[in-house]
Amino acid sequence: MKDPVQKTIGYRLTHTARLQKALSARLLATLGLFPGQEAVLKLLCEQDGRTMGDLAGALRVRPPTASKTIARLTTQGLVERRTTDGDGRLVRVFLSEAGRERGASIDGVWEQLEGEMVAGLDNKERKRLRKLLRKVEKNLAHRLGTDGGIDDEPDIGEDDDDN
């Protein structure tokens, strides 16, 4: 007999998130990246020369965590740290040419991951799933007293699938 916990939404979400993370790690490995590193590269592709504090805030991690990720990316030759404006305390992070190239490849990995996650779902089911997950996110964020980084903008035409 199956454990009743396995029938809960929380269990399904946790298990699904673990599988998604594992597949994401496998796909990112083809680019020589670990999970989390791709987010840094994408942020720097959007705005190069961010401060460590900027990056930590955008990633929603503590500064030491961001610093470790930047150190690893520096070792790989994908980013470099530079002091700016003559202030040795203010360090900005810039993409190297290799980092810029790697960053440009990330969208393809994310698209592949998304396609594999929702294979077998039609467009209406995909929109409905996104909408339901946003509701769950809002419930959890409200309970924690935070916005949780939730995007309140519905997808175009998403409300059309309620009928």
C-alpha positions as CSV (number, residue, x, y, z in Angstrom):
1,M,0.0,0.0,0.0
2,K,1.3,3.4,-0.9
3,D,2.2,5.9,1.8
4,P,-0.6,8.5,2.1
5,V,2.1,11.2,2.1
6,Q,3.0,10.3,-1.5
7,K,-0.5,11.4,-2.5
8,T,0.0,14.9,-1.1
9,I,0.7,17.9,-3.3
10,G,3.6,18.9,-1.2
11,Y,5.3,15.5,-1.8
12,R,4.6,15.7,-5.5
13,L,6.0,19.2,-5.7
14,T,9.1,18.2,-3.7
15,H,9.7,15.1,-5.8
16,T,9.1,16.9,-9.1
17,A,11.5,19.7,-8.0
18,R,14.2,17.2,-7.2
19,L,13.8,15.5,-10.6
20,Q,13.8,18.9,-12.4
21,K,17.0,19.9,-10.6
22,A,18.7,16.6,-11.5
23,L,17.9,17.0,-15.2
24,S,18.9,20.6,-15.1
25,A,22.3,19.6,-13.6
26,R,22.7,17.0,-16.3
27,L,21.9,19.5,-19.1
28,L,24.1,22.3,-17.6
29,A,27.0,19.9,-17.3
30,T,27.0,19.7,-21.1
31,L,28.1,23.4,-20.9
32,G,30.5,22.8,-18.1
33,L,28.3,24.5,-15.5
34,F,26.7,23.6,-12.2
35,P,23.2,24.6,-11.1
36,G,23.2,28.2,-10.0
37,Q,26.1,29.2,-12.2
38,E,23.8,29.7,-15.1
39,A,21.8,32.2,-13.2
40,V,24.9,34.3,-12.6
41,L,25.9,34.2,-16.2
42,K,22.4,35.2,-17.3
43,L,22.3,38.1,-14.9
44,L,25.7,39.3,-16.2
45,C,24.5,38.9,-19.8
46,E,21.6,41.3,-18.9
47,Q,23.8,43.7,-17.1
48,D,27.6,43.2,-17.0
49,G,29.6,44.7,-14.2
50,R,27.3,44.0,-11.3
51,T,28.5,44.3,-7.8
52,M,28.7,41.3,-5.5
53,G,25.8,42.7,-3.5
54,D,23.7,43.2,-6.6
55,L,24.3,39.6,-7.6
56,A,23.5,38.2,-4.2
57,G,20.3,40.2,-4.1
58,A,19.2,39.2,-7.6
59,L,20.0,35.6,-6.9
60,R,18.2,35.7,-3.5
61,V,21.3,34.3,-1.7
62,R,23.6,35.5,1.0
63,P,26.8,37.3,-0.2
64,P,29.1,34.5,0.8
65,T,27.2,32.1,-1.4
66,A,27.4,34.5,-4.3
67,S,31.1,35.0,-3.7
68,K,31.7,31.2,-3.8
69,T,29.9,30.9,-7.1
70,I,31.8,33.9,-8.5
71,A,35.1,32.3,-7.3
72,R,34.3,29.1,-9.2
73,L,33.3,31.0,-12.3
74,T,36.5,33.0,-12.1
75,T,38.5,29.8,-11.9
76,Q,36.7,28.5,-15.0
77,G,37.7,31.7,-16.8
78,L,34.1,32.8,-17.3
79,V,34.0,35.9,-15.2
80,E,36.5,38.4,-13.7
81,R,36.4,40.6,-10.7
82,R,37.5,44.2,-11.1
83,T,37.7,47.1,-8.7
84,T,36.2,50.3,-10.2
85,D,36.3,54.0,-9.7
86,G,39.5,53.9,-7.7
87,D,37.6,52.3,-4.7
88,G,39.3,49.0,-3.9
89,R,36.4,48.0,-1.7
90,L,33.8,48.1,-4.6
91,V,34.3,45.0,-6.7
92,R,32.3,44.5,-9.9
93,V,32.0,41.2,-11.8
94,F,32.3,41.1,-15.6
95,L,31.9,38.3,-18.1
96,S,34.9,37.1,-20.0
97,E,34.5,36.4,-23.7
98,A,34.1,32.7,-22.8
99,G,31.5,33.6,-20.2
100,R,29.6,35.6,-22.7
101,E,29.6,32.7,-25.1
102,R,28.6,30.2,-22.4
103,G,25.8,32.6,-21.2
104,A,24.4,32.7,-24.8
105,S,24.0,28.9,-24.7
106,I,22.0,28.8,-21.5
107,D,18.7,29.7,-23.1
108,G,18.9,26.5,-25.3
109,V,19.4,24.4,-22.2
110,W,16.5,26.0,-20.4
111,E,14.3,25.5,-23.5
112,Q,15.3,21.9,-23.7
113,L,14.6,21.4,-20.0
114,E,11.2,23.1,-20.3
115,G,10.3,20.9,-23.3
116,E,11.2,17.7,-21.5
117,M,9.3,18.7,-18.3
118,V,6.1,19.4,-20.1
119,A,6.2,16.8,-22.8
120,G,2.8,15.3,-23.3
121,L,1.0,18.4,-22.0
122,D,-0.9,20.5,-24.5
123,N,-0.8,24.3,-24.4
124,K,-3.9,24.7,-22.3
125,E,-2.6,22.2,-19.7
126,R,0.7,24.1,-19.6
127,K,-1.0,27.4,-19.0
128,R,-3.2,25.9,-16.3
129,L,-0.3,24.3,-14.6
130,R,1.6,27.6,-14.5
131,K,-1.4,29.4,-13.1
132,L,-2.0,26.8,-10.4
133,L,1.7,26.8,-9.4
134,R,1.6,30.6,-9.1
135,K,-1.4,30.3,-6.8
136,V,0.5,27.8,-4.6
137,E,3.6,30.2,-4.7
138,K,1.4,33.1,-3.6
139,N,-0.1,31.1,-0.7
140,L,3.4,30.0,0.5
141,A,4.8,33.5,0.1
142,H,1.9,35.1,1.9
143,R,2.3,32.6,4.8
144,L,6.0,33.5,5.0
145,G,5.3,37.2,4.8
146,T,7.3,37.7,1.6
147,D,6.6,38.2,-2.1
148,G,8.7,35.2,-2.8
149,G,9.8,36.8,-6.1
150,I,6.5,36.0,-7.6
151,D,5.5,37.6,-10.9
152,D,1.9,38.8,-10.7
153,E,1.7,39.3,-14.4
154,P,-0.5,36.5,-15.9
155,D,0.7,35.0,-19.2
156,I,-1.1,36.5,-22.2
157,G,-4.3,34.8,-22.7
158,E,-3.8,32.6,-19.7
159,D,-7.2,33.5,-18.1
160,D,-8.9,32.2,-21.2
161,D,-8.4,28.6,-20.1
162,D,-10.6,28.7,-17.1
163,N,-13.7,27.7,-19.0
